[in-house]
Amino acid sequence: MNSLRGSIQSLYSEVVEEVENKRNEVNELLGQLTEGTLSKSYEEEAQKELKSADSLRTLSLMCMGLMVILAIVFWAAHQENSSWPDALYRLVTILTLSIPATYLARESSRHRENQKAHLQTALDIKSITPFIASLPPEQQNEIRGKIAEQVFSPNSKTSFETNDTIDKTIYHSLLDLAKQVKTKSP
């Protein structure tokens, strides 16, 4: 009877140990799958940000090109008609295009910064497991916790600060100048 009890306990211990080993293997596999999925998600977001940045840069360059074309056309027209209010009005018209050009360029920069942040996060997620593989489990969990805190905390988001007061000042100055030109012209 004791031998039967001993063999049952021995068999039970072996089964429990095997279940624990399988659980650890499943957890490790799930961790690798999660890291890969999360990293891929950040890489996809980085690609979206890159496309947005490129589109905005193209639009900004188109506005700048339109400014140059208008400057050439207005300069040629100014040769025939040399009225200063007309020339000033044309200048204000050209400079008004600098507002969307500046805005689009700034937004392009913001999307590029976001793209870089997403790529860095994807790299961090991909490289953490090989980096900490040789460390004891306690240190691994501590480092993973710190990485998770950096990735998922609201303060870790990229904040690209801009100075909107410059744009507002230019815009208001151009509006005032346009109003003055309009009131002075017949």
C-alpha beads as a LAMMPS data file, in Angstrom:
LAMMPS data file: protein, C-alpha beads

186 atoms
185 bonds

1 atom types
1 bond types

-500.0 500.0 xlo xhi
-500.0 500.0 ylo yhi
-500.0 500.0 zlo zhi

Masses

1 110.0

Atoms # bond

1 1 1 0.000 0.000 0.000
2 1 1 2.830 2.382 0.879
3 1 1 4.608 1.488 -2.307
4 1 1 1.442 2.229 -4.283
5 1 1 1.067 5.553 -2.484
6 1 1 4.725 6.363 -3.138
7 1 1 4.436 5.518 -6.828
8 1 1 1.244 7.621 -7.144
9 1 1 2.943 10.579 -5.432
10 1 1 5.987 10.129 -7.625
11 1 1 3.818 9.974 -10.735
12 1 1 1.850 13.019 -9.538
13 1 1 5.066 14.985 -8.987
14 1 1 6.295 14.088 -12.456
15 1 1 2.999 15.186 -14.025
16 1 1 3.003 18.481 -12.101
17 1 1 6.582 19.113 -13.157
18 1 1 5.752 18.306 -16.805
19 1 1 2.709 20.626 -16.698
20 1 1 4.878 23.431 -15.279
21 1 1 7.463 22.900 -18.021
22 1 1 4.759 23.007 -20.699
23 1 1 3.239 26.131 -19.142
24 1 1 6.634 27.838 -19.197
25 1 1 7.143 26.840 -22.847
26 1 1 3.694 28.185 -23.784
27 1 1 4.346 31.448 -21.909
28 1 1 7.690 31.837 -23.651
29 1 1 6.116 31.188 -27.042
30 1 1 3.290 33.646 -26.326
31 1 1 5.829 36.245 -25.235
32 1 1 7.753 35.878 -28.475
33 1 1 4.558 36.088 -30.536
34 1 1 3.412 39.165 -28.632
35 1 1 6.774 40.884 -29.051
36 1 1 6.743 40.161 -32.783
37 1 1 3.172 41.399 -33.226
38 1 1 3.739 44.526 -31.170
39 1 1 6.982 45.311 -32.979
40 1 1 5.314 44.813 -36.370
41 1 1 2.497 47.126 -35.337
42 1 1 4.968 49.891 -34.498
43 1 1 6.776 49.332 -37.795
44 1 1 3.491 49.652 -39.702
45 1 1 2.689 52.890 -37.872
46 1 1 6.156 54.175 -38.747
47 1 1 5.466 53.455 -42.430
48 1 1 2.167 55.372 -42.238
49 1 1 3.929 58.333 -40.623
50 1 1 6.615 58.238 -43.323
51 1 1 4.000 58.335 -46.102
52 1 1 2.231 61.248 -44.412
53 1 1 5.504 63.125 -43.971
54 1 1 6.433 62.623 -47.619
55 1 1 3.004 63.774 -48.821
56 1 1 3.080 66.874 -46.649
57 1 1 6.606 67.721 -47.789
58 1 1 5.513 67.425 -51.419
59 1 1 2.554 69.744 -50.822
60 1 1 4.819 72.216 -49.028
61 1 1 7.249 72.230 -51.950
62 1 1 4.351 72.743 -54.350
63 1 1 3.252 75.829 -52.382
64 1 1 6.809 77.145 -52.472
65 1 1 6.999 76.494 -56.212
66 1 1 3.727 78.339 -56.720
67 1 1 5.194 81.257 -54.774
68 1 1 8.171 81.368 -57.133
69 1 1 5.957 81.145 -60.225
70 1 1 3.696 83.920 -58.945
71 1 1 6.725 86.046 -58.112
72 1 1 8.012 85.703 -61.682
73 1 1 4.590 86.396 -63.196
74 1 1 3.971 89.380 -60.931
75 1 1 7.452 90.735 -61.592
76 1 1 6.851 90.557 -65.332
77 1 1 3.466 92.235 -64.914
78 1 1 5.037 94.860 -62.660
79 1 1 7.305 95.946 -65.527
80 1 1 4.244 97.121 -67.450
81 1 1 2.343 98.629 -64.527
82 1 1 4.557 100.188 -61.882
83 1 1 1.920 101.144 -59.290
84 1 1 3.335 100.647 -55.792
85 1 1 0.033 99.597 -54.210
86 1 1 -0.345 96.924 -56.887
87 1 1 3.207 95.741 -56.318
88 1 1 2.641 95.606 -52.559
89 1 1 -0.627 93.743 -53.047
90 1 1 1.156 91.201 -55.247
91 1 1 3.880 90.775 -52.656
92 1 1 1.296 90.125 -49.933
93 1 1 -0.399 87.588 -52.201
94 1 1 2.863 85.746 -52.691
95 1 1 3.765 85.872 -49.011
96 1 1 0.329 84.559 -48.088
97 1 1 1.306 81.281 -49.741
98 1 1 4.135 81.001 -47.227
99 1 1 1.583 80.287 -44.490
100 1 1 0.392 76.923 -45.865
101 1 1 3.932 76.104 -47.017
102 1 1 5.267 76.664 -43.490
103 1 1 2.416 74.742 -41.901
104 1 1 2.839 71.774 -44.240
105 1 1 6.600 71.697 -43.694
106 1 1 6.132 71.756 -39.911
107 1 1 3.561 68.947 -40.071
108 1 1 5.918 66.935 -42.251
109 1 1 8.617 67.324 -39.593
110 1 1 6.175 66.249 -36.891
111 1 1 5.294 63.088 -38.810
112 1 1 8.990 62.335 -39.354
113 1 1 9.638 62.623 -35.620
114 1 1 6.734 60.253 -34.941
115 1 1 8.102 57.836 -37.527
116 1 1 11.511 57.823 -35.851
117 1 1 9.908 57.239 -32.439
118 1 1 7.848 54.310 -33.756
119 1 1 10.892 52.719 -35.380
120 1 1 12.902 53.107 -32.179
121 1 1 10.110 51.503 -30.150
122 1 1 9.905 48.593 -32.608
123 1 1 13.672 48.120 -32.345
124 1 1 13.523 48.224 -28.538
125 1 1 10.793 45.589 -28.475
126 1 1 12.622 43.329 -30.930
127 1 1 15.982 43.558 -29.225
128 1 1 14.977 43.264 -25.567
129 1 1 14.640 39.466 -25.450
130 1 1 18.078 38.643 -26.900
131 1 1 19.611 41.398 -24.785
132 1 1 18.319 40.087 -21.452
133 1 1 18.448 36.344 -22.235
134 1 1 21.578 35.768 -20.169
135 1 1 20.282 37.627 -17.106
136 1 1 18.531 36.019 -14.134
137 1 1 14.695 35.924 -14.359
138 1 1 14.272 38.613 -11.686
139 1 1 16.403 41.099 -13.624
140 1 1 14.690 40.105 -16.882
141 1 1 11.275 40.891 -15.414
142 1 1 12.533 44.174 -13.960
143 1 1 13.977 45.291 -17.302
144 1 1 10.841 44.178 -19.162
145 1 1 8.768 46.207 -16.714
146 1 1 10.873 49.310 -17.343
147 1 1 10.640 48.865 -21.117
148 1 1 6.860 48.373 -20.882
149 1 1 6.601 51.521 -18.776
150 1 1 8.543 53.486 -21.390
151 1 1 6.533 52.102 -24.301
152 1 1 3.062 52.348 -22.794
153 1 1 3.229 55.389 -20.519
154 1 1 1.488 58.512 -21.835
155 1 1 4.600 60.620 -21.209
156 1 1 6.674 58.517 -23.604
157 1 1 4.874 59.797 -26.678
158 1 1 6.853 62.047 -28.963
159 1 1 5.876 65.652 -28.510
160 1 1 7.220 67.856 -31.227
161 1 1 6.756 71.355 -29.926
162 1 1 6.337 74.216 -32.329
163 1 1 6.238 77.948 -32.009
164 1 1 2.880 78.966 -33.430
165 1 1 3.305 82.601 -32.404
166 1 1 5.669 83.228 -35.318
167 1 1 3.057 82.008 -37.795
168 1 1 0.333 84.070 -36.138
169 1 1 2.500 87.184 -36.159
170 1 1 3.320 86.790 -39.852
171 1 1 -0.310 86.125 -40.674
172 1 1 -1.589 89.186 -38.789
173 1 1 1.131 91.380 -40.263
174 1 1 0.201 90.290 -43.778
175 1 1 -3.483 90.928 -43.107
176 1 1 -2.766 94.414 -41.778
177 1 1 -0.563 95.173 -44.755
178 1 1 -3.223 93.920 -47.187
179 1 1 -5.869 96.089 -45.491
180 1 1 -3.633 99.158 -45.731
181 1 1 -2.905 98.524 -49.407
182 1 1 -6.576 97.965 -50.152
183 1 1 -7.641 101.227 -48.433
184 1 1 -4.936 103.244 -50.226
185 1 1 -5.620 101.882 -53.716
186 1 1 -8.329 103.605 -55.793

Bonds

1 1 1 2
2 1 2 3
3 1 3 4
4 1 4 5
5 1 5 6
6 1 6 7
7 1 7 8
8 1 8 9
9 1 9 10
10 1 10 11
11 1 11 12
12 1 12 13
13 1 13 14
14 1 14 15
15 1 15 16
16 1 16 17
17 1 17 18
18 1 18 19
19 1 19 20
20 1 20 21
21 1 21 22
22 1 22 23
23 1 23 24
24 1 24 25
25 1 25 26
26 1 26 27
27 1 27 28
28 1 28 29
29 1 29 30
30 1 30 31
31 1 31 32
32 1 32 33
33 1 33 34
34 1 34 35
35 1 35 36
36 1 36 37
37 1 37 38
38 1 38 39
39 1 39 40
40 1 40 41
41 1 41 42
42 1 42 43
43 1 43 44
44 1 44 45
45 1 45 46
46 1 46 47
47 1 47 48
48 1 48 49
49 1 49 50
50 1 50 51
51 1 51 52
52 1 52 53
53 1 53 54
54 1 54 55
55 1 55 56
56 1 56 57
57 1 57 58
58 1 58 59
59 1 59 60
60 1 60 61
61 1 61 62
62 1 62 63
63 1 63 64
64 1 64 65
65 1 65 66
66 1 66 67
67 1 67 68
68 1 68 69
69 1 69 70
70 1 70 71
71 1 71 72
72 1 72 73
73 1 73 74
74 1 74 75
75 1 75 76
76 1 76 77
77 1 77 78
78 1 78 79
79 1 79 80
80 1 80 81
81 1 81 82
82 1 82 83
83 1 83 84
84 1 84 85
85 1 85 86
86 1 86 87
87 1 87 88
88 1 88 89
89 1 89 90
90 1 90 91
91 1 91 92
92 1 92 93
93 1 93 94
94 1 94 95
95 1 95 96
96 1 96 97
97 1 97 98
98 1 98 99
99 1 99 100
100 1 100 101
101 1 101 102
102 1 102 103
103 1 103 104
104 1 104 105
105 1 105 106
106 1 106 107
107 1 107 108
108 1 108 109
109 1 109 110
110 1 110 111
111 1 111 112
112 1 112 113
113 1 113 114
114 1 114 115
115 1 115 116
116 1 116 117
117 1 117 118
118 1 118 119
119 1 119 120
120 1 120 121
121 1 121 122
122 1 122 123
123 1 123 124
124 1 124 125
125 1 125 126
126 1 126 127
127 1 127 128
128 1 128 129
129 1 129 130
130 1 130 131
131 1 131 132
132 1 132 133
133 1 133 134
134 1 134 135
135 1 135 136
136 1 136 137
137 1 137 138
138 1 138 139
139 1 139 140
140 1 140 141
141 1 141 142
142 1 142 143
143 1 143 144
144 1 144 145
145 1 145 146
146 1 146 147
147 1 147 148
148 1 148 149
149 1 149 150
150 1 150 151
151 1 151 152
152 1 152 153
153 1 153 154
154 1 154 155
155 1 155 156
156 1 156 157
157 1 157 158
158 1 158 159
159 1 159 160
160 1 160 161
161 1 161 162
162 1 162 163
163 1 163 164
164 1 164 165
165 1 165 166
166 1 166 167
167 1 167 168
168 1 168 169
169 1 169 170
170 1 170 171
171 1 171 172
172 1 172 173
173 1 173 174
174 1 174 175
175 1 175 176
176 1 176 177
177 1 177 178
178 1 178 179
179 1 179 180
180 1 180 181
181 1 181 182
182 1 182 183
183 1 183 184
184 1 184 185
185 1 185 186
